[in-house]
């Protein structure tokens, strides 16, 4: 049982990284995102960019899909760069 827990802990660290940060394979440059583009956000959400202050850290999105929290659909909120998974075609 303890061995299984150790394996689960190791797998969690590999997913999150040793410091607890999510590891991503691709980095999206928020400075290049334009209003109207669609992005994929953590938790399988999809948002449309409604504003980009071009600070490289935040963008403002309107949620189009949010399986983890349906109440977000239609709402606008700032999204941090680390929460942007990629671009949606």
N, C-alpha and C positions, 0 to 999 in steps of 0.2 A: 504494500500500500504506500509506504513512504517513497519507494522507488518511482511509482506512478506519479505521485505528487511532485517529485523532483523533475521528472520529465515534463510535466505540465508547466511547471515554473520556468524551465529552460525554454520551452516553446513560446511562452508568453514574452519572455525577454527578447527572443529573436524577432518576434513580431513588432515589439515596441522599441527595441534598441536598449542598450544598457542604461541609458539615462532616462528612460521612460518616454522618449519621443518616438512618434511613428516614423518608420522608415518609408521613404517613397522612392520609386524607381525613376520618376521623371519630375522635374521641377518646372512649374508653370511660372513664367515671368509676368507678374501682374501689371508691370509697366506697359506691356504690349497688348493687354486685353482691351477691347473696345466695347462701348455701350451696345447692347443688343446681342452680344455673343452669349452662348450658353456654356455653362461649366458644370462639371461633376464635382460634388461636394461630399465630404465624408458621410457615412451612413446611407450611401446610395441615393442621396438627394441630387436634384438637378435645379439649377437656378439660372436666371437671365440677368446679365449685368445691367444695372440701371444707372450706375455712377461709378467712376473710377477716379479717386483723388490723386492717382499716380504717385503714391508714396512708396509703392512696392510691398506694402504690408497688408493693406485692406482693400476690398472692393465692396460695393453695395449691390446686393442681388435681390431679386424677387424669386421666391421659391416657386418652381413649376411642379416639382415632385418631391415628396418627402415621406418615404415609406415608414421611417422610424417615428415621425410626428406629423400626422396629416394636418394638424392645425396650422402648420407653417405655410402650407400652400397658399399663395397669393400675398403673403407678407413680405415686406422688404426688411433686410437687416444687413449689417456689415459682416463680412466673412474674412477671417484671417487667412493669410497666405498658406499656412500649414494645413488648413482645412480644404484647400482646393486640390482635388485629385487629378483633374485634367480637363481637357476641352471636350465638348459634345458637338458632334457634327450635325 
